[in-house]
């Protein structure tokens, strides 16, 4: 039986961390063992205290200060031992019920990278401008890298461990998403998409991405295309 390393970067998610970890632990996978790695990215809202009760059940890494999602994921990658690495956000927008769907393509040796697309599957209606921003950076990804995906910014990125051996992640914050995508495509990997369910939060509920992140994503895509 192969192992999937589930990496959960967490920053100030005291409300949701118990719920998402309970959902991840309760999800039974028929063909996979789970390694669960939680990276507490300098939370200041009590998330670190809540995580103490989980430390005997999973690997918990506490970063002393908040450095961003990309930096937290790099810490998690170092500890990952699985054949497959799966990124799980901690904010309840992405459901572990989709794990089987995300992992099934890896039974085919030709598949190395799987993205869960929010635009192919059922989802709560979200803000129009937010949706258009996502679709625009995805369009630019397709134009710049000659690919054909529907959701570059998805939080559900799943990949074989060896994919990381050929790339170095420099981004510390949310620009991890375009950097990983750009470097994966430049390394010659194709992205396999599957539909996922999505329960997006509003800005009033803690949505963290803004138009500035969209500009940063676009710049990251252009920079890594030509460097």
C-alpha positions in Angstrom: 0.0 0.0 0.0 1.4 3.4 -1.0 1.4 6.5 1.2 0.0 9.9 0.6 1.4 12.8 2.6 -1.3 15.3 3.3 0.2 18.7 4.1 -2.0 21.3 5.8 -0.6 24.9 6.1 -2.5 26.7 8.8 -2.6 30.4 9.8 -5.1 31.7 12.3 -7.7 29.0 11.7 -8.8 28.4 15.3 -12.4 28.1 14.1 -11.8 25.5 11.5 -8.7 23.5 12.4 -10.5 20.9 14.6 -13.1 20.4 11.9 -10.7 20.0 9.0 -8.4 17.6 10.9 -11.4 15.5 12.0 -12.5 15.3 8.4 -9.1 14.3 7.2 -8.6 11.7 9.8 -12.0 10.2 9.3 -11.7 9.9 5.6 -11.0 6.3 4.7 -8.8 5.6 1.7 -9.0 2.2 0.1 -5.5 2.1 -1.5 -3.5 4.6 0.5 -1.9 5.1 3.9 -2.0 8.7 5.2 0.8 10.8 6.6 -0.7 14.0 7.9 1.6 17.0 8.4 0.2 20.3 9.8 2.4 23.4 9.5 1.3 26.1 12.0 2.5 29.3 10.2 2.9 31.6 13.2 -0.7 31.7 14.2 -1.7 34.2 16.8 -5.3 33.3 17.4 -4.9 30.2 19.6 -4.5 27.7 16.6 -1.2 26.6 18.1 -2.8 25.7 21.4 -5.6 23.7 19.7 -3.0 21.8 17.6 -1.2 20.5 20.8 -4.0 17.9 21.2 -3.3 16.6 17.7 0.5 16.3 18.0 0.3 12.6 19.0 -1.8 11.7 16.0 0.0 13.6 13.3 3.2 15.6 12.6 2.8 19.2 13.7 5.4 21.9 12.8 5.3 25.2 14.5 6.9 28.1 12.6 7.8 30.9 15.0 6.5 33.7 12.8 4.1 34.0 9.9 5.9 33.6 6.6 3.1 32.6 4.2 1.6 29.6 2.6 4.5 28.9 0.3 7.0 28.9 3.1 4.8 26.7 5.3 4.4 24.2 2.4 8.2 24.0 2.0 8.6 23.1 5.6 6.0 20.4 5.1 7.7 19.0 2.0 10.8 18.4 3.9 8.9 16.0 6.3 6.9 14.3 3.6 7.6 10.6 3.1 4.7 9.7 0.9 4.7 8.5 -2.7 2.1 11.2 -3.4 1.9 14.7 -1.8 -1.5 16.3 -1.4 -2.0 19.9 -0.3 -5.0 20.5 1.9 -6.1 24.0 3.0 -7.4 24.4 6.5 -10.3 26.7 5.9 -13.1 24.2 5.0 -13.3 25.4 1.4 -12.0 22.1 0.1 -13.5 18.8 1.2 -11.5 15.6 2.0 -14.5 13.8 0.4 -12.7 14.4 -2.9 -9.5 12.5 -1.9 -10.4 9.3 -3.8 -11.2 11.3 -6.9 -7.8 13.2 -6.6 -5.8 10.1 -6.0 -7.4 7.7 -8.5 -5.5 9.1 -11.6 -2.1 8.1 -10.0 -2.9 4.5 -10.7 -1.9 5.4 -14.3 1.9 5.8 -14.5 1.5 8.6 -17.1 0.0 10.9 -14.5 2.3 12.9 -12.3 0.4 16.0 -11.3 -3.4 16.3 -10.5 -5.3 19.5 -9.9 -8.8 19.6 -8.4 -10.7 22.1 -10.5 -13.4 24.2 -8.8 -14.8 25.2 -12.1 -15.4 21.7 -13.3 -17.3 20.5 -10.2 -20.2 21.7 -8.0 -19.6 24.8 -6.0 -21.2 27.6 -4.0 -21.7 30.7 -6.0 -18.8 33.1 -5.4 -18.1 36.7 -6.1 -18.0 37.5 -9.8 -14.8 39.6 -9.7 -13.1 36.9 -7.7 -14.1 34.3 -10.2 -13.0 36.4 -13.2 -9.7 37.1 -11.6 -9.1 33.3 -11.2 -10.1 32.7 -14.8 -7.9 35.5 -16.1 -4.7 34.2 -14.4 -5.6 30.7 -15.6 -6.0 32.0 -19.1 -2.6 33.6 -18.9 -1.1 30.3 -17.7 -2.5 28.6 -20.7 -1.2 31.2 -23.1 2.2 31.5 -21.6 2.8 27.8 -21.1 0.8 26.3 -23.9 -1.4 24.2 -21.7 -5.2 23.8 -21.2 -6.3 23.9 -17.6 -9.3 25.4 -16.0 -8.1 26.3 -12.5 -4.5 27.3 -11.9 -5.1 28.8 -8.5 -6.8 25.7 -7.0 -5.8 24.7 -3.5 -6.0 21.0 -4.3 -2.6 20.3 -6.0 -1.5 16.7 -5.8 1.7 15.3 -7.3 4.2 12.5 -7.2 7.0 13.2 -4.8 9.7 13.2 -7.5 8.1 16.3 -9.1 9.7 18.3 -6.3 13.1 16.9 -7.0 13.4 18.9 -10.2 12.2 22.3 -8.9 13.0 24.7 -6.1 10.1 26.7 -4.6 11.1 30.3 -3.8 7.6 31.9 -3.2 6.7 32.4 0.5 3.1 33.4 0.1 0.1 32.7 -2.2 2.4 33.1 -5.2 3.3 29.5 -4.5 0.3 28.5 -6.8 1.6 30.2 -10.0 5.2 29.3 -9.2 4.6 25.6 -8.7 2.4 25.5 -11.8 4.9 27.4 -14.0 7.9 25.3 -12.9 6.0 22.0 -13.1 4.9 22.8 -16.7 8.4 24.0 -17.7 9.8 20.8 -16.3 7.7 18.9 -18.9 4.9 17.6 -16.6 1.3 17.7 -17.8 -1.5 18.6 -15.4 -4.4 16.2 -15.1 -7.6 17.9 -13.8 -10.5 16.3 -11.9 -13.7 18.1 -10.8 -14.0 18.9 -7.1 -16.6 20.4 -4.8 -15.9 23.9 -3.5 -17.4 25.9 -0.6 -15.8 29.3 -1.0 -15.7 31.8 1.9 -16.6 35.4 1.6 -14.1 38.2 2.4 -16.1 38.8 5.5 -15.6 35.2 6.6 -11.8 35.3 6.2 -11.1 35.2 2.4 -7.5 36.1 2.2 -6.8 36.6 -1.6 -7.2 40.1 -3.0 -6.5 41.8 -6.4 -2.9 42.3 -5.2 -2.5 38.6 -5.1 -3.8 38.4 -8.7 -1.2 40.9 -9.8 1.5 38.9 -8.0 0.3 35.7 -9.6 0.5 37.3 -13.1 3.9 38.6 -12.5 5.1 35.2 -11.2 3.8 33.5 -14.3 5.5 35.9 -16.6 8.8 35.9 -14.7 9.2 32.1 -14.6 8.2 31.8 -18.2 11.2 33.8 -19.4 13.7 33.0 -16.7 
